[in-house]
Amino acid sequence: MKQPRTSDFDPNAKERELKSSMGDFPAIEHPQQVRQANVSGPGLPDRPGRDVPPTTTGKRKIKSRHSFDIYEDQVEELQRLSLEDRMRGGAGSMSAMVREAIDDYIDKIRVE
């Protein structure tokens, strides 16, 4: 039969210190907001996060997700261009490429 620890019920007993293997880890805190400016480094040119033409208010609305059908050869070419951009140190964002192409198309149509 197990022996009860009578010290657990003694109001005058000293509090036991708990031991944990995670005692030396830093406390979890809310992350600080980091604002990225231009990305640069050895051998990399300064590149802004994204070139976006300003609107009349100076701000663009938050983008929402839409699905559009595109051809397989278009996707393959975007993937190739994305890989080449990443190899040159760029972001290689296919979404950014599509947004830029849509902006160019809208500008072209509005001029005509």
C-alpha positions in Angstrom: 0.0 0.0 0.0 1.2 3.5 -0.8 2.2 5.9 1.9 0.4 9.3 1.7 2.5 12.4 1.7 1.3 14.1 4.9 3.3 17.2 4.0 0.8 17.9 1.2 -1.9 18.4 3.8 0.2 20.4 6.3 -0.7 24.2 6.1 2.7 25.1 7.5 4.8 23.0 5.1 7.2 24.6 2.7 5.9 24.6 -0.9 7.7 22.1 -3.1 9.4 23.4 -6.2 8.3 21.7 -9.4 10.9 20.6 -11.8 10.5 20.6 -15.6 12.8 20.0 -18.5 11.3 23.1 -20.1 12.2 25.4 -17.3 15.0 27.0 -19.2 13.0 27.9 -22.3 12.0 31.5 -22.9 8.4 32.6 -22.1 6.0 32.7 -25.0 5.1 36.2 -26.0 3.1 38.0 -28.7 5.3 38.5 -31.8 6.4 42.0 -32.5 5.1 43.4 -35.8 8.0 43.6 -38.2 7.7 45.8 -41.2 9.8 44.8 -44.2 11.2 47.6 -46.3 13.4 47.0 -49.3 15.1 43.7 -49.5 18.8 43.9 -50.1 21.9 41.9 -49.4 25.2 40.9 -50.9 24.7 40.6 -54.6 21.0 41.5 -54.4 19.7 44.8 -55.8 17.3 46.9 -53.7 13.8 45.7 -54.6 10.6 47.1 -53.2 8.0 44.6 -51.9 5.7 45.2 -54.9 5.3 47.9 -57.6 1.6 48.8 -57.6 0.1 51.8 -59.4 -1.7 54.1 -56.9 -5.5 54.5 -57.1 -7.4 57.7 -56.7 -7.4 57.2 -52.9 -3.8 56.1 -52.8 -4.7 52.7 -51.4 -5.7 49.4 -53.0 -8.5 47.4 -51.5 -7.7 44.1 -49.9 -7.5 41.3 -52.5 -10.0 38.5 -52.4 -9.6 35.0 -53.8 -11.2 34.2 -57.2 -10.8 31.2 -59.3 -10.3 31.7 -63.0 -9.6 29.0 -65.6 -6.3 29.4 -67.4 -4.6 27.1 -69.9 -1.9 24.5 -68.8 0.8 26.1 -71.0 0.1 29.5 -69.2 0.5 27.8 -65.8 3.7 26.1 -66.9 5.2 29.4 -68.2 4.3 31.2 -65.0 6.0 28.4 -63.0 9.1 28.7 -65.2 9.2 32.5 -64.9 8.7 32.2 -61.1 11.6 29.8 -60.8 13.8 32.0 -62.9 12.9 35.0 -60.7 13.7 33.1 -57.5 17.0 32.0 -58.9 17.8 35.7 -59.5 16.9 36.4 -55.9 13.4 37.7 -56.5 10.2 36.7 -54.8 9.0 34.6 -57.7 5.4 35.2 -56.9 3.1 33.9 -59.6 0.2 35.8 -58.0 2.1 39.0 -58.3 2.8 38.3 -62.0 -0.9 37.6 -62.7 -1.9 40.8 -60.8 0.6 42.8 -62.8 -0.7 41.3 -66.1 -4.3 42.1 -65.1 -3.3 45.7 -64.3 -1.6 46.0 -67.7 -4.6 44.5 -69.5 -7.0 46.9 -67.7 -4.8 49.9 -68.6 -4.6 48.7 -72.2 -8.4 48.3 -72.5 -9.1 51.7 -70.8 -6.8 53.5 -73.3 -8.6 52.1 -76.3 
